[in-house]
Amino acid sequence: MSIQEIATEVEVKAKIPHILKYMGSKREILGFVQEAIEALDVKAEWFCDLFSGTSVVAGTFKNKYNVMANDVQMYSAIFSNTYLSDLNGNFSIEDLDMVLQEALSYRNEFLKIHSELSFKYLEDITYEKFDWIENQQRKLIDHEFKIGFHLFAKYFSGTYWSYEQCVWIDSFRAVAEKYKGSSLYYVILSSLIFGMSYMSQSTGHYAQYRDLTDSNFNDILSYRKRDIIPYFKRKFTELITMINGTKNRKYLVTTMDYLDCLRIIPEGTIVYADPPYQSVHYSRFYHALETLVRYDYPTVKYKGRYREDRHQSPFCLKTKVEDAFINMFKAVKARKAHISLSYADTGMISKEKITKLGEEIFGSGYKVQILSKSHVHSKMGRSDEKEHDVEEYIINFRRNGNTA
């Protein structure tokens, strides 16, 4: 089957392929974001996605501006480099087959060396046997492995994924490392992250895995039996057929604090800022992805196996959120830049307060404009209520004297 024939089997809903369900993602309202950026009505060479997350916004504007995609979380840089690279035509189905064969080889070697470790989910497995197997796998965090690339098998077996699934994750991560420095590295990791999300027994994020109960036993069992290969193949194929490069455009991907990033943007840049809205830290919900990318065998804590060095955003702290906005606005003004700020009426600070702070800092040299849109936010399993209605709004602060 040719790469074109395989591509026709992939369900495509947008020009930016989906990789990960993400809290606060702008994927569903990209049109609204584009409308807000256009409403700035300015000439600019550079566009900065300051809190890029899954980087769908950065990817959307890569053909119109030079793009700088920034996020303090390193996993975000994987998405940014994937979306901003030129993939279509540079990889083939043979490359996918090569990656799969290499991963299979690493996986088989791992299982052979650790043949004493076997955790089978048989068809007629009982609740009690399943619970025992899960507990045995979680004890592997104290196991001495005899082979490299064993981080997920050691840290996460019996949590979000099974031991067997973790061995696959480690094996694909080993393959990716071989191609670090090339765009294939980002394709492999993005495809792996996509597959991991569909195998995980958690609720769309990695804040905690679900405890076993009589009512969810069969559901968790179904996730334990999922195979990563079909998901990996699907996403790899989609990425290498859909993502095109840009003509005469530059891009830069950084993993800095937002103030460090703003200090180095070119003057006159359009800054798109989508900071966290609430008290939940993204580093808690996506710590497993950060560990996947860093692959540094960190010190982990608590049931969720959180990294000890998780980033804490000032935008998520009531005592610091106002100063965070003030510092951001001052940094934008210092670079004679423009800013489109995304926020919602469920945020930690009101639209009126943000607007007032911006007007005080930017002064008469900037024009303010507010656009709003009703939107449904997924709560990503954080409560019994799966979704809730919000008013999503974008506040534009445009510097005068630089109109299109």
RAFEN-V729366 format. One record per residue. RES is the residue in one letter. PSI is psi in whole degrees, 0 to 359 (none if undefined). D_FIRST is the distance of its C-alpha to the first C-alpha in Angstrom with 2 decimals. Layout:
res=RES psi=PSI d_first=D_FIRST
res=RES psi=PSI d_first=D_FIRST
This chain:
res=M psi=134 d_first=0.00
res=S psi=164 d_first=3.79
res=I psi=326 d_first=6.71
res=Q psi=321 d_first=8.22
res=E psi=321 d_first=6.22
res=I psi=321 d_first=6.73
res=A psi=328 d_first=10.12
res=T psi=342 d_first=11.11
res=E psi=349 d_first=11.26
res=V psi=127 d_first=13.68
res=E psi=119 d_first=17.24
res=V psi=121 d_first=19.06
res=K psi=350 d_first=22.82
res=A psi=164 d_first=24.13
res=K psi=337 d_first=23.65
res=I psi=108 d_first=24.37
res=P psi=140 d_first=21.76
res=H psi=136 d_first=23.62
res=I psi=319 d_first=23.96
res=L psi=135 d_first=27.16
res=K psi=132 d_first=29.74
res=Y psi=135 d_first=32.87
res=M psi=129 d_first=36.52
res=G psi=13 d_first=37.67
res=S psi=141 d_first=34.29
res=K psi=11 d_first=34.59
res=R psi=319 d_first=31.03
res=E psi=348 d_first=32.37
res=I psi=34 d_first=35.16
res=L psi=326 d_first=33.65
res=G psi=320 d_first=35.11
res=F psi=319 d_first=38.52
res=V psi=316 d_first=38.21
res=Q psi=319 d_first=37.26
res=E psi=318 d_first=40.23
res=A psi=319 d_first=42.53
res=I psi=318 d_first=41.50
res=E psi=327 d_first=41.99
res=A psi=340 d_first=45.36
res=L psi=324 d_first=46.56
res=D psi=53 d_first=46.70
res=V psi=156 d_first=46.97
res=K psi=130 d_first=45.82
res=A psi=144 d_first=44.05
res=E psi=326 d_first=41.94
res=W psi=144 d_first=40.79
res=F psi=128 d_first=39.41
res=C psi=117 d_first=39.83
res=D psi=97 d_first=38.05
res=L psi=323 d_first=40.78
res=F psi=75 d_first=39.54
res=S psi=335 d_first=35.83
res=G psi=243 d_first=34.57
res=T psi=356 d_first=30.87
res=S psi=20 d_first=31.30
res=V psi=329 d_first=29.86
res=V psi=314 d_first=33.02
res=A psi=316 d_first=32.75
res=G psi=328 d_first=29.18
res=T psi=326 d_first=30.37
res=F psi=9 d_first=33.07
res=K psi=341 d_first=31.41
res=N psi=354 d_first=31.30
res=K psi=329 d_first=34.93
res=Y psi=163 d_first=36.71
res=N psi=137 d_first=36.62
res=V psi=133 d_first=35.69
res=M psi=119 d_first=37.29
res=A psi=123 d_first=35.71
res=N psi=142 d_first=38.07
res=D psi=141 d_first=38.40
res=V psi=340 d_first=40.53
res=Q psi=131 d_first=37.81
res=M psi=333 d_first=35.49
res=Y psi=331 d_first=32.43
res=S psi=326 d_first=32.71
res=A psi=333 d_first=32.23
res=I psi=313 d_first=28.73
res=F psi=317 d_first=27.80
res=S psi=311 d_first=29.77
res=N psi=329 d_first=28.17
res=T psi=309 d_first=24.67
res=Y psi=330 d_first=25.52
res=L psi=352 d_first=27.58
res=S psi=170 d_first=25.27
res=D psi=102 d_first=23.01
res=L psi=323 d_first=19.48
res=N psi=121 d_first=17.29
res=G psi=346 d_first=16.32
res=N psi=349 d_first=17.86
res=F psi=160 d_first=15.11
res=S psi=178 d_first=11.46
res=I psi=335 d_first=8.86
res=E psi=325 d_first=10.96
res=D psi=320 d_first=13.92
res=L psi=314 d_first=12.80
res=D psi=321 d_first=12.26
res=M psi=314 d_first=15.65
res=V psi=316 d_first=17.35
res=L psi=319 d_first=16.37
res=Q psi=320 d_first=17.64
res=E psi=318 d_first=20.74
res=A psi=318 d_first=21.48
res=L psi=320 d_first=21.21
res=S psi=315 d_first=23.57
res=Y psi=319 d_first=26.04
res=R psi=315 d_first=25.95
res=N psi=321 d_first=26.66
res=E psi=318 d_first=29.43
res=F psi=310 d_first=30.95
res=L psi=327 d_first=31.12
res=K psi=314 d_first=32.56
res=I psi=328 d_first=35.25
res=H psi=49 d_first=36.14
res=S psi=342 d_first=35.87
res=E psi=345 d_first=39.09
res=L psi=114 d_first=37.30
res=S psi=124 d_first=35.62
res=F psi=93 d_first=35.34
res=K psi=131 d_first=33.76
res=Y psi=90 d_first=33.40
res=L psi=160 d_first=33.93
res=E psi=323 d_first=33.32
res=D psi=27 d_first=37.08
res=I psi=139 d_first=38.02
res=T psi=164 d_first=41.26
res=Y psi=315 d_first=42.15
res=E psi=318 d_first=44.59
res=K psi=319 d_first=42.18
res=F psi=314 d_first=39.52
res=D psi=320 d_first=42.17
res=W psi=316 d_first=43.31
res=I psi=317 d_first=39.83
res=E psi=315 d_first=39.36
res=N psi=322 d_first=42.77
res=Q psi=321 d_first=42.12
res=Q psi=321 d_first=38.99
res=R psi=337 d_first=40.91
res=K psi=350 d_first=43.45
res=L psi=348 d_first=40.93
res=I psi=340 d_first=42.10
res=D psi=6 d_first=45.02
res=H psi=144 d_first=43.02
res=E psi=105 d_first=43.09
res=F psi=153 d_first=39.57
res=K psi=13 d_first=39.28
res=I psi=152 d_first=36.14
res=G psi=168 d_first=35.08
res=F psi=62 d_first=32.72
res=H psi=15 d_first=34.20
res=L psi=310 d_first=35.36
res=F psi=323 d_first=33.47
res=A psi=323 d_first=34.14
res=K psi=314 d_first=37.80
res=Y psi=327 d_first=38.33
res=F psi=2 d_first=36.08
res=S psi=132 d_first=35.51
res=G psi=10 d_first=36.78
res=T psi=258 d_first=37.03
res=Y psi=331 d_first=34.13
res=W psi=163 d_first=31.70
res=S psi=169 d_first=32.11
res=Y psi=312 d_first=32.66
res=E psi=317 d_first=29.26
res=Q psi=322 d_first=27.58
res=C psi=324 d_first=29.86
res=V psi=319 d_first=28.90
res=W psi=317 d_first=25.23
res=I psi=313 d_first=26.53
res=D psi=322 d_first=28.67
res=S psi=316 d_first=25.92
res=F psi=325 d_first=23.56
res=R psi=324 d_first=26.74
res=A psi=318 d_first=27.47
res=V psi=314 d_first=24.13
res=A psi=318 d_first=24.76
res=E psi=330 d_first=28.21
res=K psi=335 d_first=26.92
res=Y psi=19 d_first=25.46
res=K psi=136 d_first=28.44
res=G psi=350 d_first=29.47
res=S psi=163 d_first=26.00
res=S psi=339 d_first=23.87
res=L psi=328 d_first=21.33
res=Y psi=315 d_first=24.23
res=Y psi=324 d_first=24.35
res=V psi=316 d_first=20.66
res=I psi=313 d_first=20.86
res=L psi=321 d_first=24.14
res=S psi=319 d_first=23.22
res=S psi=323 d_first=20.19
res=L psi=315 d_first=22.56
res=I psi=319 d_first=25.26
res=F psi=312 d_first=23.07
res=G psi=320 d_first=22.20
res=M psi=320 d_first=25.87
res=S psi=329 d_first=27.08
res=Y psi=346 d_first=25.18
res=M psi=336 d_first=26.43
res=S psi=139 d_first=29.98
res=Q psi=4 d_first=32.63
res=S psi=190 d_first=34.70
res=T psi=41 d_first=35.10
res=G psi=357 d_first=32.72
res=H psi=185 d_first=34.54
res=Y psi=32 d_first=36.08
res=A psi=316 d_first=39.79
res=Q psi=152 d_first=40.19
res=Y psi=161 d_first=38.28
res=R psi=136 d_first=39.43
res=D psi=144 d_first=42.20
res=L psi=132 d_first=41.65
res=T psi=168 d_first=43.58
res=D psi=323 d_first=43.81
res=S psi=331 d_first=42.24
res=N psi=5 d_first=39.13
res=F psi=306 d_first=38.61
res=N psi=325 d_first=35.76
res=D psi=313 d_first=34.03
res=I psi=320 d_first=34.25
res=L psi=320 d_first=33.12
res=S psi=325 d_first=29.93
res=Y psi=324 d_first=29.14
res=R psi=334 d_first=30.03
res=K psi=0 d_first=27.39
res=R psi=144 d_first=24.51
res=D psi=130 d_first=21.71
res=I psi=336 d_first=20.83
res=I psi=311 d_first=17.30
res=P psi=322 d_first=15.59
res=Y psi=318 d_first=17.80
res=F psi=313 d_first=17.23
res=K psi=317 d_first=13.43
res=R psi=312 d_first=13.88
res=K psi=320 d_first=16.58
res=F psi=313 d_first=15.26
res=T psi=316 d_first=12.21
res=E psi=316 d_first=14.78
res=L psi=316 d_first=17.29
res=I psi=348 d_first=15.50
res=T psi=339 d_first=14.31
res=M psi=333 d_first=17.62
res=I psi=112 d_first=20.40
res=N psi=158 d_first=21.91
res=G psi=183 d_first=24.97
res=T psi=152 d_first=28.39
res=K psi=124 d_first=30.42
res=N psi=31 d_first=33.84
res=R psi=148 d_first=33.85
res=K psi=160 d_first=34.72
res=Y psi=154 d_first=34.03
res=L psi=130 d_first=35.76
res=V psi=126 d_first=34.94
res=T psi=159 d_first=37.97
res=T psi=64 d_first=38.99
res=M psi=164 d_first=42.65
res=D psi=147 d_first=45.29
res=Y psi=326 d_first=45.41
res=L psi=324 d_first=48.80
res=D psi=318 d_first=47.71
res=C psi=313 d_first=44.77
res=L psi=333 d_first=47.08
res=R psi=336 d_first=49.48
res=I psi=2 d_first=47.07
res=I psi=150 d_first=45.38
res=P psi=150 d_first=46.40
res=E psi=143 d_first=49.25
res=G psi=7 d_first=48.29
res=T psi=146 d_first=44.97
res=I psi=118 d_first=43.66
res=V psi=125 d_first=43.43
res=Y psi=118 d_first=41.42
res=A psi=121 d_first=42.85
res=D psi=70 d_first=41.48
res=P psi=167 d_first=43.57
res=P psi=145 d_first=43.71
res=Y psi=331 d_first=45.71
res=Q psi=188 d_first=47.08
res=S psi=353 d_first=48.44
res=V psi=130 d_first=45.19
res=H psi=130 d_first=43.93
res=Y psi=331 d_first=40.21
res=S psi=340 d_first=40.66
res=R psi=323 d_first=41.46
res=F psi=338 d_first=38.50
res=Y psi=27 d_first=35.87
res=H psi=326 d_first=37.62
res=A psi=326 d_first=34.83
res=L psi=322 d_first=32.46
res=E psi=319 d_first=35.24
res=T psi=323 d_first=35.63
res=L psi=314 d_first=31.91
res=V psi=312 d_first=32.05
res=R psi=320 d_first=35.51
res=Y psi=55 d_first=34.94
res=D psi=14 d_first=38.65
res=Y psi=61 d_first=39.82
res=P psi=168 d_first=42.22
res=T psi=128 d_first=45.21
res=V psi=156 d_first=44.15
res=K psi=156 d_first=46.39
res=Y psi=177 d_first=46.75
res=K psi=319 d_first=44.55
res=G psi=354 d_first=41.68
res=R psi=48 d_first=41.65
res=Y psi=147 d_first=42.32
res=R psi=140 d_first=42.68
res=E psi=334 d_first=46.37
res=D psi=32 d_first=45.81
res=R psi=138 d_first=44.19
res=H psi=138 d_first=44.77
res=Q psi=114 d_first=47.31
res=S psi=136 d_first=47.12
res=P psi=339 d_first=50.48
res=F psi=349 d_first=48.94
res=C psi=3 d_first=48.76
res=L psi=124 d_first=52.43
res=K psi=326 d_first=55.23
res=T psi=348 d_first=57.62
res=K psi=348 d_first=55.38
res=V psi=319 d_first=53.26
res=E psi=316 d_first=55.86
res=D psi=327 d_first=56.34
res=A psi=317 d_first=52.57
res=F psi=317 d_first=52.45
res=I psi=313 d_first=55.59
res=N psi=323 d_first=54.26
res=M psi=313 d_first=50.96
res=F psi=319 d_first=52.82
res=K psi=321 d_first=55.21
res=A psi=322 d_first=52.41
res=V psi=314 d_first=50.70
res=K psi=321 d_first=54.06
res=A psi=332 d_first=54.78
res=R psi=11 d_first=51.72
res=K psi=41 d_first=52.65
res=A psi=175 d_first=49.31
res=H psi=153 d_first=48.27
res=I psi=135 d_first=46.85
res=S psi=115 d_first=44.93
res=L psi=118 d_first=45.56
res=S psi=135 d_first=43.52
res=Y psi=180 d_first=45.43
res=A psi=162 d_first=46.17
res=D psi=358 d_first=49.28
res=T psi=6 d_first=48.47
res=G psi=176 d_first=48.86
res=M psi=349 d_first=51.61
res=I psi=144 d_first=53.49
res=S psi=157 d_first=54.22
res=K psi=319 d_first=53.01
res=E psi=319 d_first=56.66
res=K psi=316 d_first=57.29
res=I psi=315 d_first=54.28
res=T psi=318 d_first=55.31
res=K psi=316 d_first=58.88
res=L psi=316 d_first=57.91
res=G psi=316 d_first=55.75
res=E psi=323 d_first=58.52
res=E psi=322 d_first=61.04
res=I psi=315 d_first=59.01
res=F psi=327 d_first=57.54
res=G psi=199 d_first=60.75
res=S psi=351 d_first=61.42
res=G psi=358 d_first=59.06
res=Y psi=149 d_first=56.08
res=K psi=135 d_first=55.20
res=V psi=143 d_first=53.88
res=Q psi=136 d_first=51.58
res=I psi=127 d_first=50.16
res=L psi=145 d_first=47.14
res=S psi=158 d_first=46.27
res=K psi=135 d_first=43.66
res=S psi=140 d_first=43.55
res=H psi=155 d_first=40.63
res=V psi=119 d_first=39.61
res=H psi=136 d_first=39.21
res=S psi=137 d_first=37.44
res=K psi=3 d_first=39.87
res=M psi=40 d_first=37.06
res=G psi=13 d_first=38.86
res=R psi=355 d_first=42.16
res=S psi=176 d_first=44.16
res=D psi=335 d_first=44.09
res=E psi=115 d_first=43.53
res=K psi=329 d_first=39.81
res=E psi=159 d_first=40.31
res=H psi=150 d_first=43.24
res=D psi=138 d_first=44.09
res=V psi=160 d_first=45.01
res=E psi=112 d_first=46.14
res=E psi=131 d_first=43.87
res=Y psi=157 d_first=45.68
res=I psi=125 d_first=45.38
res=I psi=118 d_first=48.58
res=N psi=132 d_first=48.52
res=F psi=105 d_first=51.09
res=R psi=129 d_first=51.01
res=R psi=133 d_first=53.22
res=N psi=153 d_first=55.48
res=G psi=15 d_first=55.54
res=N psi=42 d_first=51.84
res=T psi=156 d_first=50.64
res=A psi=none d_first=47.87
